[in-house]
Amino acid sequence: MNSIDPENKQVKIALLLVSSLTIMSMITISASLPDMTKAFSEIKNGPELVKLTLSFPGLFIALSAIIAGIVIDKIGRLKLLGAALLFYAVGGSSGYWLDNIYLILAGRALLGICVGITMTIVTTLVADYYEGPARQKFAGLQIAVMSLGGIVFITLGGILADINWRVPFLLYFFSLLILPFSYMYLKEPDNTTVNKQTDRSIKSPRIIWFVFFNIMLMWILFFIIPVQIPFYLKDIGVEKNSLIGIAIASSTFFSAVSAFSFSKIKDKFGFRQIFGIGYLLMAMAYIIVAYGSTYELVLVAMMFAGLGMGIMIPNANIWVMQLAPPEIRGKEIGRLTTFWFMGQFLSPIVLLPFLNSMSQSQLFLILAGVLIGLSTLFFVTYFIVSKNLK
């Protein structure tokens, strides 16, 4: 490495702080959605536009990440970071300052572009700085800290939303606190990893596309939680936004619990097995939501969902890092980020129309069936691959 010690605590903290911006970008305002819907109820398609504010950044993360990945392979990892952190605060805080829902959506788009850049940079740096077991361990730690950061921001978002739905938007100024710290401790990796002229013949194994499409499907199925659970809880009589924030944050907490243990889990199971386990845990969560009608049962469901996602996210990251050649690592991690957030953007578009013809409970039950099918698929393919290797 070029004048950097990846085991240095300040380096790790800087990577983790930048990583934390990813999860807070989407779900910090989740508890604000019901009150925000009331505020824009007189506008044509107001409720739909409000729900879109949660997932809208995902589209622009998806569009910008793949470009960011190509760019950082050519010019270096850190040249875009400062501007992205600055405009993250500008776009993220738009909901506090603006009264026009369309301008707020424009701010959310700017936020998404900045997240696409920062997430691609930080994940690529993790792959650059660490190898083997160290990479595996840090990837789990990265997702765990992102989840814990999510708990803080979701909970704060819920508490602040009880003051006014606009106040949680001020939390996005957190990126300005990270800006000087990242410049002090993050350095460019060894120049052998950054190539201004990439050989087009260098390609990743085809299975990487399977991982990409799987991560998109995973997020389509999971992101129904921050989008729809606030409304589900309102329907069963939970009125306090702070309780809604705690419910969503509980899934993030248990995601952190399992992500902290990812390195040990990965030592015992293969990539396909971990996806099989993760989807099965999510299926259990959705079955509980479908048949439960109390706040306590929703909390139990969020536990299972979080445990599942906590192992699947670092599992996908490590799989892509392992498959991607160093020369095109930024591009492939950019693609991973693109598929990740395309799933988040598509989730309400794909799933919410079903609520016109069925209840929320029926939707969660159908999704549980899909998750069980995916779990079975991964376990079956694992045994097929294992048998062929013998």
C-alpha positions as CSV (number, residue, x, y, z in Angstrom):
1,M,0.0,0.0,0.0
2,N,1.0,3.6,-0.6
3,S,1.7,5.3,2.8
4,I,-1.3,3.7,4.5
5,D,-1.7,1.1,7.1
6,P,-5.2,-0.6,6.7
7,E,-5.0,-1.9,10.3
8,N,-4.8,1.7,11.6
9,K,-7.8,2.5,13.7
10,Q,-8.3,5.9,12.2
11,V,-8.3,4.4,8.7
12,K,-11.0,1.8,9.7
13,I,-13.1,4.5,11.4
14,A,-12.9,6.7,8.3
15,L,-14.1,3.8,6.1
16,L,-16.9,3.0,8.5
17,L,-18.1,6.6,8.8
18,V,-18.3,7.0,5.0
19,S,-20.1,3.6,4.8
20,S,-22.7,4.8,7.4
21,L,-23.9,7.4,5.0
22,T,-25.3,4.8,2.7
23,I,-28.0,3.3,4.9
24,M,-29.0,6.6,6.5
25,S,-29.6,8.1,3.0
26,M,-32.7,6.0,2.4
27,I,-34.4,5.2,5.7
28,T,-33.7,8.1,8.0
29,I,-37.0,9.8,6.9
30,S,-39.1,6.5,7.0
31,A,-41.0,7.5,10.1
32,S,-41.9,10.9,8.5
33,L,-43.8,9.3,5.6
34,P,-47.3,9.2,7.2
35,D,-47.2,12.9,8.3
36,M,-45.5,13.9,5.1
37,T,-48.3,12.2,3.2
38,K,-50.8,14.4,5.1
39,A,-48.8,17.5,4.3
40,F,-49.0,16.8,0.5
41,S,-52.4,15.2,0.5
42,E,-54.0,17.9,-1.6
43,I,-51.4,17.6,-4.4
44,K,-52.3,15.3,-7.3
45,N,-50.7,11.9,-6.6
46,G,-49.4,13.4,-3.4
47,P,-49.3,10.1,-1.4
48,E,-47.5,8.2,-4.2
49,L,-45.0,11.0,-4.6
50,V,-44.2,11.0,-0.9
51,K,-43.6,7.3,-0.8
52,L,-41.3,7.8,-3.8
53,T,-39.1,10.2,-1.7
54,L,-37.9,7.1,0.2
55,S,-36.9,5.0,-2.8
56,F,-36.1,7.8,-5.3
57,P,-32.4,8.2,-4.3
58,G,-32.1,4.5,-5.1
59,L,-32.6,5.2,-8.8
60,F,-29.9,7.8,-8.9
61,I,-27.5,5.7,-6.8
62,A,-28.0,3.0,-9.3
63,L,-27.4,5.3,-12.3
64,S,-24.3,7.1,-10.8
65,A,-22.6,4.1,-9.1
66,I,-21.8,2.3,-12.4
67,I,-20.3,5.5,-13.8
68,A,-18.4,6.2,-10.6
69,G,-16.9,2.7,-10.7
70,I,-15.5,3.2,-14.2
71,V,-14.2,6.7,-13.3
72,I,-12.4,5.7,-10.1
73,D,-10.6,2.8,-12.0
74,K,-9.2,5.5,-14.2
75,I,-8.5,8.6,-12.0
76,G,-8.2,7.1,-8.5
77,R,-10.5,6.4,-5.6
78,L,-10.6,9.6,-3.7
79,K,-10.8,12.5,-6.1
80,L,-14.6,12.5,-6.2
81,L,-15.1,11.9,-2.4
82,G,-15.0,15.5,-1.1
83,A,-17.6,16.9,-3.5
84,A,-19.9,13.9,-3.0
85,L,-19.8,14.5,0.8
86,L,-20.5,18.2,0.4
87,F,-23.5,17.8,-2.0
88,Y,-24.8,14.9,0.1
89,A,-25.6,17.4,2.8
90,V,-27.2,19.8,0.3
91,G,-29.4,17.2,-1.3
92,G,-30.2,15.3,1.9
93,S,-31.5,18.4,3.8
94,S,-33.8,19.5,0.9
95,G,-36.9,18.3,2.7
96,Y,-36.3,20.7,5.5
97,W,-36.0,23.8,3.4
98,L,-38.4,23.2,0.5
99,D,-42.2,23.2,0.2
100,N,-42.5,21.8,-3.3
101,I,-42.6,18.0,-3.4
102,Y,-41.0,17.9,-6.8
103,L,-38.1,20.0,-5.7
104,I,-37.7,17.7,-2.7
105,L,-37.6,14.8,-5.1
106,A,-34.8,16.7,-7.0
107,G,-32.9,17.0,-3.8
108,R,-33.4,13.3,-3.1
109,A,-32.0,12.7,-6.6
110,L,-28.9,14.7,-5.8
111,L,-28.5,12.7,-2.6
112,G,-28.7,9.5,-4.6
113,I,-25.9,10.6,-6.9
114,C,-23.7,11.4,-4.0
115,V,-24.4,8.0,-2.3
116,G,-23.6,6.2,-5.5
117,I,-20.2,7.8,-5.6
118,T,-19.4,7.4,-1.9
119,M,-20.5,3.8,-1.6
120,T,-18.7,2.7,-4.7
121,I,-15.5,4.5,-3.5
122,V,-15.6,3.1,0.1
123,T,-16.4,-0.5,-0.9
124,T,-13.7,-0.5,-3.5
125,L,-11.2,0.8,-0.9
126,V,-12.2,-2.0,1.4
127,A,-11.3,-4.5,-1.4
128,D,-8.1,-2.6,-2.1
129,Y,-6.9,-2.3,1.5
130,Y,-7.8,-5.8,2.6
131,E,-7.4,-9.4,1.4
132,G,-8.5,-12.9,2.5
133,P,-9.7,-13.3,6.0
134,A,-9.0,-9.6,6.8
135,R,-11.3,-8.5,4.0
136,Q,-14.0,-11.0,5.1
137,K,-13.8,-9.7,8.6
138,F,-13.9,-6.0,7.7
139,A,-16.8,-6.6,5.2
140,G,-18.9,-8.0,8.1
141,L,-17.8,-5.1,10.3
142,Q,-18.7,-2.6,7.6
143,I,-22.3,-3.9,7.3
144,A,-22.6,-4.2,11.0
145,V,-21.5,-0.6,11.6
146,M,-23.8,0.6,8.8
147,S,-26.6,-1.2,10.5
148,L,-25.8,0.3,13.9
149,G,-25.6,3.7,12.2
150,G,-29.0,3.0,10.7
151,I,-30.4,2.3,14.1
152,V,-29.2,5.7,15.4
153,F,-30.5,7.6,12.4
154,I,-33.8,5.7,12.2
155,T,-34.4,6.2,15.9
156,L,-33.5,9.9,15.7
157,G,-35.6,10.2,12.6
158,G,-38.6,8.8,14.5
159,I,-38.1,11.0,17.5
160,L,-37.5,14.1,15.4
161,A,-40.6,13.3,13.2
162,D,-42.7,13.7,16.3
163,I,-41.6,17.3,16.4
164,N,-42.2,17.8,12.7
165,W,-41.8,15.6,9.6
166,R,-39.2,18.0,8.2
167,V,-36.7,17.9,11.1
168,P,-35.2,14.5,10.3
169,F,-33.9,15.9,7.0
170,L,-31.4,17.9,9.0
171,L,-29.6,14.7,9.9
172,Y,-28.0,14.6,6.5
173,F,-25.6,17.3,7.6
174,F,-23.7,14.5,9.2
175,S,-21.7,14.1,6.0
176,L,-20.0,17.5,6.6
177,L,-18.6,16.1,9.9
178,I,-17.1,13.1,8.1
179,L,-15.5,15.2,5.3
180,P,-12.3,16.4,7.1
181,F,-11.8,13.0,8.8
182,S,-11.9,11.1,5.5
183,Y,-9.3,13.4,3.9
184,M,-7.0,13.0,6.9
185,Y,-6.9,9.2,7.0
186,L,-8.0,7.7,3.6
187,K,-5.3,7.5,1.0
188,E,-5.0,6.1,-2.6
189,P,-4.1,2.4,-2.8
190,D,-1.0,1.1,-4.5
191,N,-1.0,2.4,-8.1
192,T,-1.0,-1.2,-9.4
193,T,-4.7,-1.3,-8.5
194,V,-5.6,1.9,-10.4
195,N,-5.2,1.7,-14.1
196,K,-5.7,4.7,-16.4
197,Q,-5.9,2.3,-19.4
198,T,-7.9,-0.8,-18.6
199,D,-7.4,-3.8,-20.8
200,R,-10.9,-4.6,-22.2
201,S,-10.0,-8.3,-22.4
202,I,-10.0,-8.4,-18.6
203,K,-13.4,-9.7,-17.5
204,S,-15.0,-11.2,-14.4
205,P,-16.4,-14.7,-14.4
206,R,-20.0,-14.9,-15.7
207,I,-21.4,-15.9,-12.3
208,I,-20.9,-12.4,-11.1
209,W,-24.0,-11.4,-13.1
210,F,-25.9,-14.0,-11.1
211,V,-24.8,-12.3,-7.9
212,F,-25.8,-8.9,-9.3
213,F,-29.3,-9.9,-10.2
214,N,-29.7,-11.8,-6.9
215,I,-28.8,-8.7,-4.9
216,M,-31.4,-6.6,-6.8
217,L,-34.1,-9.2,-6.1
218,M,-33.0,-9.4,-2.5
219,W,-33.5,-5.6,-2.1
220,I,-36.8,-5.6,-4.0
221,L,-38.1,-8.1,-1.4
222,F,-36.6,-6.5,1.7
223,F,-37.2,-2.8,1.0
224,I,-41.0,-3.3,1.5
225,I,-40.2,-3.1,5.2
226,P,-39.2,0.6,5.4
227,V,-41.7,1.5,2.7
228,Q,-44.8,-0.3,4.0
229,I,-44.3,-1.2,7.7
230,P,-44.9,2.4,8.9
231,F,-48.4,2.2,7.2
232,Y,-48.9,-1.4,8.5
233,L,-48.2,-0.3,12.1
234,K,-50.6,2.7,11.7
235,D,-53.3,0.3,10.5
236,I,-52.9,-1.9,13.6
237,G,-53.2,1.1,15.9
238,V,-49.6,2.2,16.5
239,E,-49.7,6.0,16.3
240,K,-46.4,7.2,17.7
241,N,-43.7,7.8,15.0
242,S,-41.0,7.0,17.5
243,L,-42.4,3.5,17.9
244,I,-42.5,3.1,14.2
245,G,-38.9,4.2,14.0
246,I,-37.9,1.7,16.7
247,A,-39.6,-1.1,14.9
248,I,-37.7,-0.4,11.6
249,A,-34.5,0.2,13.6
250,S,-34.9,-3.2,15.3
251,S,-34.4,-5.0,11.9
252,T,-31.3,-2.9,11.4
253,F,-30.0,-3.8,14.9
254,F,-30.3,-7.6,14.3
255,S,-28.7,-7.0,10.9
256,A,-25.7,-5.7,12.8
257,V,-25.8,-8.7,15.1
258,S,-25.5,-11.2,12.3
259,A,-23.1,-9.0,10.3
260,F,-20.7,-8.9,13.2
261,S,-20.7,-12.7,13.1
262,F,-20.4,-12.9,9.3
263,S,-16.7,-13.8,9.2
264,K,-17.2,-16.8,11.5
265,I,-20.4,-17.9,9.5
266,K,-18.4,-17.6,6.2
267,D,-15.7,-19.9,7.6
268,K,-18.4,-22.6,8.0
269,F,-20.7,-22.0,5.0
270,G,-20.4,-21.3,1.3
271,F,-21.8,-18.2,-0.5
272,R,-24.9,-20.1,-1.7
273,Q,-25.6,-21.7,1.7
274,I,-25.5,-18.2,3.3
275,F,-28.0,-16.9,0.8
276,G,-30.2,-19.9,1.5
277,I,-30.1,-19.3,5.2
278,G,-30.7,-15.5,4.8
279,Y,-33.8,-15.9,2.5
280,L,-35.2,-18.5,4.9
281,L,-34.9,-16.1,7.9
282,M,-36.6,-13.4,5.8
283,A,-39.4,-15.8,4.9
284,M,-40.0,-16.4,8.6
285,A,-40.2,-12.7,9.2
286,Y,-42.8,-12.1,6.5
287,I,-45.0,-15.1,7.7
288,I,-45.0,-13.5,11.2
289,V,-46.1,-10.1,9.7
290,A,-48.8,-11.8,7.7
291,Y,-50.3,-13.6,10.6
292,G,-49.5,-11.2,13.5
293,S,-51.4,-8.1,14.3
294,T,-49.6,-6.7,17.3
295,Y,-46.6,-4.4,17.7
296,E,-44.7,-7.1,19.6
297,L,-45.0,-9.6,16.8
298,V,-43.8,-7.0,14.3
299,L,-40.7,-6.6,16.4
300,V,-40.1,-10.3,16.3
301,A,-40.5,-10.3,12.5
302,M,-38.1,-7.4,12.2
303,M,-35.6,-9.5,14.2
304,F,-35.7,-12.4,11.7
305,A,-35.6,-10.1,8.7
306,G,-32.6,-8.2,10.1
307,L,-30.7,-11.5,10.9
308,G,-31.2,-12.6,7.3
309,M,-30.1,-9.3,5.7
310,G,-27.1,-9.0,8.0
311,I,-25.5,-12.1,6.5
312,M,-26.6,-11.7,2.9
313,I,-25.2,-8.2,2.3
314,P,-21.6,-8.8,3.2
315,N,-21.9,-12.2,1.6
316,A,-22.7,-10.5,-1.8
317,N,-20.0,-7.9,-1.3
318,I,-17.3,-10.5,-0.6
319,W,-18.4,-12.7,-3.4
320,V,-18.1,-9.8,-5.9
321,M,-14.7,-8.7,-4.4
322,Q,-13.5,-12.2,-4.9
323,L,-14.7,-12.5,-8.4
324,A,-13.6,-9.1,-9.7
325,P,-10.1,-8.7,-11.1
326,P,-8.2,-5.8,-9.4
327,E,-8.0,-3.9,-12.7
328,I,-11.8,-3.6,-13.0
329,R,-12.6,-3.8,-9.4
330,G,-14.2,-0.3,-9.2
331,K,-16.4,-1.0,-12.2
332,E,-17.7,-4.3,-10.8
333,I,-18.3,-2.8,-7.4
334,G,-20.1,0.1,-9.1
335,R,-22.3,-2.5,-10.8
336,L,-23.0,-4.2,-7.5
337,T,-24.0,-0.8,-6.1
338,T,-26.2,-0.2,-9.1
339,F,-28.1,-3.5,-8.8
340,W,-28.4,-3.0,-5.0
341,F,-30.1,0.3,-5.2
342,M,-32.0,-0.5,-8.4
343,G,-33.7,-3.1,-6.2
344,Q,-34.6,-0.5,-3.6
345,F,-36.0,1.8,-6.2
346,L,-38.0,-0.9,-7.9
347,S,-39.4,-2.4,-4.7
348,P,-42.4,0.0,-4.2
349,I,-43.0,0.2,-7.9
350,V,-43.1,-3.6,-8.2
351,L,-44.8,-4.5,-5.0
352,L,-47.2,-1.7,-3.9
353,P,-49.6,-2.1,-6.8
354,F,-50.5,-5.5,-5.4
355,L,-52.1,-3.7,-2.5
356,N,-54.9,-2.6,-4.8
357,S,-56.1,-6.2,-5.0
358,M,-55.0,-7.7,-1.7
359,S,-54.4,-6.8,1.9
360,Q,-51.0,-6.1,3.4
361,S,-51.1,-9.4,5.2
362,Q,-51.7,-11.3,2.0
363,L,-48.9,-9.5,0.3
364,F,-46.4,-10.4,3.0
365,L,-47.6,-14.0,2.9
366,I,-47.0,-14.2,-0.9
367,L,-43.6,-12.7,-0.5
368,A,-42.8,-15.3,2.2
369,G,-43.5,-18.0,-0.4
370,V,-41.2,-16.3,-2.9
371,L,-38.4,-16.2,-0.2
372,I,-38.9,-19.8,0.6
373,G,-38.5,-20.6,-3.1
374,L,-35.3,-18.6,-3.3
375,S,-33.9,-20.3,-0.2
376,T,-34.6,-23.7,-1.7
377,L,-33.0,-22.7,-5.0
378,F,-29.7,-21.7,-3.3
379,F,-29.5,-24.8,-1.2
380,V,-30.2,-27.0,-4.3
381,T,-27.6,-25.2,-6.4
382,Y,-25.1,-25.5,-3.5
383,F,-25.5,-29.3,-3.4
384,I,-25.3,-29.5,-7.2
385,V,-22.1,-27.5,-7.3
386,S,-20.6,-29.4,-4.4
387,K,-21.4,-32.7,-6.0
388,N,-19.8,-31.6,-9.3
389,L,-16.6,-30.6,-7.5
390,K,-16.2,-34.1,-6.0
